[in-house]
Amino acid sequence: MMVERYTRNLGLPGWTPETQRRLAAARVLVVGAGGLGSAVLPYLVAAGVGRTGIVEDDTVEITNLQRQVLYNTPDVGTPKAEAAARHLAALNPEVTVTPHHTRLAPENAAAILAAYDLVVDCTDNLATRQLINRTCLELSKPWIHAAVSEYYGHITTLRPAGPCWHCLFGPETAAEPPPSGILGPVAGLIGCLQAVEALKYLTGTGRLLVGKLLVWDALRPGWEEFSYRKNPDCAVCGNRNIPVPPAAD
């Protein structure tokens, strides 16, 4: 590990060489390499997370570049997982970036997630979020959920002991197509917060957004924080008594 690269980390209160070594041993899976992932991935890799996986089956389109700043114009038409891995390897060659050029699906979710300590949800569809929630509960994996739309975004951190995503959102259904617009920096802002939560979890630093939903409104502008609890009648986690796993060693 090149200590000089992480000098600004090591200058933080309470951040020791052992803290940095914990990051180097950590394994984080980012599901989705779009607007949120474009912010999350560079900061995890730059901070020194030892292994970062990317699950993404899409290719770069010209309309992505308004907010998905991990990519450049020559990347248009290239699989996002491959383009992201290439750019991230140039950012920090000391760490491992593993692209999974596939869509997360019921038949592969458990096998992919099992290899990681923490999952970061940067997806843009309801079915994948529900799948992540169920799989993380089954595997006792923590995960960080966020979503953005138009001028708004939210973020929360979920641990296997609950409350789970379904406790918060219930049987959410896609009744109509989501808005097509998104202000690019909103995705970047919420994605950066996901990276912060991930680094806090992996290093045992600060208070996590467990049981808290942080919501950003760029038009007002302002933050609101809502508390939520485990639902004993939740159709997904119910009365399951799942131990909270320790942060990555």
DACOR-V397854 format. One record per pair of residues at least 24 apart in sequence whose ideal C-beta (glycine too) atoms are under 7 Angstrom apart, sorted by the first residue. I is the first residue (numbers start at 1). J is the second residue. Records with the same first field share a line. If there is no record, write none. Layout:
I = J / J
This chain:
1 = 94
2 = 94
5 = 94
6 = 48
9 = 47
14 = 205
19 = 203
20 = 48
22 = 202 / 203 / 248 / 249
23 = 47 / 48 / 49 / 50 / 202 / 203
24 = 48 / 50
25 = 50 / 248 / 249
26 = 50 / 117 / 202 / 248
27 = 51 / 115 / 116 / 117
28 = 52 / 116 / 117 / 118 / 120 / 198
29 = 53 / 55 / 112 / 113 / 116 / 119 / 120
30 = 54 / 120 / 122
31 = 55 / 104 / 119 / 120 / 121 / 122 / 123 / 128 / 132
32 = 56 / 122 / 123 / 124
33 = 70 / 80 / 81 / 84
34 = 64 / 68 / 122 / 124
35 = 67 / 68 / 148 / 182 / 187 / 191
36 = 122 / 146 / 148 / 187 / 190 / 191 / 194
37 = 122 / 191
38 = 68 / 69 / 70 / 191
39 = 187 / 188 / 191 / 192 / 195
40 = 120 / 122 / 191 / 194 / 195
41 = 70 / 84 / 88
42 = 70 / 88 / 91
43 = 192 / 195
44 = 195 / 198
45 = 88 / 91 / 92 / 95 / 97
46 = 91 / 92
47 = 199
48 = 95
49 = 95
50 = 95 / 96
51 = 95 / 96 / 98
52 = 95 / 97
53 = 98 / 100 / 116
54 = 81 / 84 / 85 / 97 / 99 / 100
55 = 100 / 102 / 104 / 112
56 = 80 / 81 / 101
57 = 101 / 102 / 103
66 = 184
67 = 182 / 184 / 187
69 = 188
104 = 128 / 131
106 = 131
109 = 135
110 = 135 / 138 / 139
113 = 139 / 141
114 = 139
117 = 248
118 = 142 / 143 / 198 / 201 / 202 / 248
119 = 143
120 = 144 / 194 / 198
121 = 145 / 146
122 = 191
126 = 172 / 174
129 = 165
133 = 164 / 165 / 166 / 236
134 = 236
136 = 160
137 = 164 / 236 / 237 / 242
140 = 242 / 243 / 245
142 = 201 / 245
144 = 194 / 197 / 198
146 = 190 / 194
148 = 182 / 186 / 187 / 190
149 = 178 / 179 / 182
150 = 179 / 181 / 182 / 183
151 = 183 / 186 / 217 / 218 / 219
152 = 186 / 216 / 217
153 = 186 / 189 / 190 / 216
154 = 213 / 214 / 215
155 = 190 / 193 / 194 / 197 / 209 / 214
156 = 209 / 212 / 213
157 = 197 / 201 / 208 / 209 / 210
159 = 210 / 244
160 = 242 / 244 / 245
161 = 242 / 243 / 244
162 = 230 / 237
163 = 211 / 228 / 229 / 230 / 231
164 = 234 / 236 / 237
166 = 234 / 235 / 236 / 237
167 = 228 / 230 / 231 / 234 / 237
168 = 213 / 228
183 = 218
186 = 218
189 = 216
190 = 216
201 = 247
202 = 247 / 248
204 = 247
